[in-house]
Structures are given as C-alpha cells and as structure tokens.
C-alpha cells in the first residue's frame, strides 16, 4: 500500500525547509521524532521557522506522557482539532511571521526555530538538568512551551479551553515522587 502523502526529499522541499532545525537541539533521541515532526509541519504549512504550535502538535502526536498530562477525551480532541486547522484556516495569519512575544530573552544560534521555540527548547533542557536528567523529555518540553503567555502554543491551548497554568501544575505533579 502506498502512503497517501508522498515523502519529499530535502531537494524537493526547496527553500521551504527551516534550515538547521534538527541541528544542535540537544534534546536527545527521545524528542528527535518530535522535532522532525515539527519541521515537517513547518515545511508543509509554508512557514520559515518551527514555532511553538508546531512543537506542541508534534509533541502530542509522538509523546504519550505529554498527552496524558493534558488529559484524554474531548479536551485533547478539541486541542488537536485546533492544531490540525492551522494549515487550513486557523493560524494562517501566523504564516510568514516570526513568533516572538518579547516576554522572554531570545535564544540565539537555533537556526530554523522561532525565537520562542528556541527558548522553549533551551528551557526544556534546563528543566531536565534541574531534575538531574541527562536529556529533556516530552514533559519538560511541554512545560517550556506553555511558559510564555505570548507563545502560539499557549494561544492554541486557550482556544481549546486548556489553561496553561493547569498544564504546568500537572507537569509538576507528574515529576513528584509518589508515597
């Protein structure tokens, strides 16, 4: 059976590919498919950079722990619905713009990522280091994605009636040791 969507080589993607998106992320093998998926979404959407909404969508696709923190059922379905709509209407106003709320210091040297996405990835690594983990996991990245109220990921969560503060509280509960 042939895949419904043919794969494109880097050469076929032309200038649409967010260059360097998978280089130097430092997130480790666990999150490699998340970054790759976000890069594919950015290319497909015609965006120059991977933003926090691309990362959130890909994270929910590839990481069962992140989905569990957000909760199953209608809320997750509504959130995924908004993320899917990005390329067919919702989110088109973001196309050809750079995601930068100005609320957090910009991380430089992360070609292919919006300033907020690069900052979120750096913050995910820092969260993992504070926990004593060698690599960031999906939960670290989820917490980092919702930390800036100006992030596109936070906007999508808000439209799906998911409170970012509740997400952060659930993340903290996820890492607390059980008695």
N, C-alpha and C positions, 0 to 999 in steps of 0.2 A: 504494500500500500504506500503510495506517495504522500509525503506531507502536504497539507493544504497550503502552507505558506513556504515557498522555496527559500532555502538559506542563501544568503548573499555573502560573497567573499568580500574582503576589505577593499579590493579593487573595484568591485561593482558598487560599493556604497559611496564611492567618490568622496567629495568634500563634506558629506553629511556626517561622517563619523566623528564623535567627540574624541579628538586625538589625545592619547595618553591616559585615557580613562581607566585603564586597568594597570597602569604602571605606578609602582610605589604606593599603593594604597595601604599596605601594611596591615590589612585586616585579617590575613591568614586564609587558609584553604577553606574554612567553613563558610566564609562570606564571599568567596570568589564567584559562585554562581549568582549571588545577589547583585554584585557589581556588574557582571556580564549581562545579566537580565536587564538591569537599569540602562546600560549602554545600548542594548538593542532597542529598548523603548524610546530612548532619546533619538536614535537614528530613525526609527520608524515614524516618530512624531515630527521629524524635521527640525529638532532642536539642536543647537550648537553645543549645549552642555547638559550633563546629567544634573538634575535638580533633586531636591528632597522628595518630591512627589514620585519621581521615577524610582528612587531608592525605596520609598515606602511600599510602592506597588510590588516591586521585585522581592522585597523582604517578606511581604505577606504571601507571596507565591512560593518562596523557597524555604521559609523557616517556620516550622510548626510551633515552636515556642513563642515566637512573636504573635502568631495568630491566636494562641492560647491566652496571651496576656491581654489582647484586645477583646477576647470573648467570642464565642461561636454564635451562630444563629443570625437573626435578622440584622443586627448591628454590623456584623462583619460583612454580610451580603450587601448592605447599603454602602458601606465604605468601599468595597471592591467595585460596586456599580459606579460610584463617582470616579474612581481611578480609571476604569475602563472608558468612561465617557470623555476623558481628557482629549483623546485624539479625534473624537467625532463631534466636538462642540464645546463641552465644558473644558476650560483650560486653554482654548485656542488663543485667548488674549495673552497667555504667557509666551506663546511662540515668538521666537526671535528676540526675547528679552532675557536679561540676566537676573537670576534670583539673588537678591542681596537686600536684606532688611535694614542693614546698617546698625542693627542692635548688638551684634557680636563682632569682635575683631576678625577680620578676614584672614584666612589661612592662605598663604601663597605657595606656589610650587605644585599645585594639584591640577595640572592641565586636564581639561575635559570635564571638570566639575564646576558647578556654580560655586560662588564663594560660600554660600550656606551649606551646600552639600559637602564641600571640602572641610569646612569647620565641623560639621556633624561627624564626619569620618575620623577626624583628629580627636574629637571629644569621645567617640566610641572607644578608640584605642586608650585614651586616658582613663576612662571608666574601668576598662579591663585591667589596666595596670594597678589602679587603686584596689581592685579586688584581688590582686596577686595573680591574675591570669596572664598567660603569655600572649594570647590573641583575643581580640574582641569577638563577641558572639552576637547573634541577631538581637538579643535583648539589649545589649549595650548600644547597638546602632539605633534601635527603636527609641530608646531614651534620648539619644543625641538628636534624632530627627525632630522630636517634639519639644525640644528645649527652647527654641527661638519662636516666639509668637508670630513673627513675620515670615516663617517658612511656609512654602507651598504645601508641605505635608500637613502642617497644622491647619491651614485653610481647608484642605480636603477633609481632615478629621472633623472640623467644625461643621462643615456642610452635612456630614454623616451623623451629626449629633454625638460625637465622641469627644469628651473633654480631655485635652492633653494632660491636665493635672492629674486626672484619674489614671491615665496611662502611666505617668511617672510613678504614682503611688503603687500601682500594680507591679511595675518593674522592680521597685524596691522590695516589695513583698516576695517577689519571685526569688530574690537572692538571699532573703533572710533564712537562717537555718531553722528547720522545724524541730520542735522539742521532742 
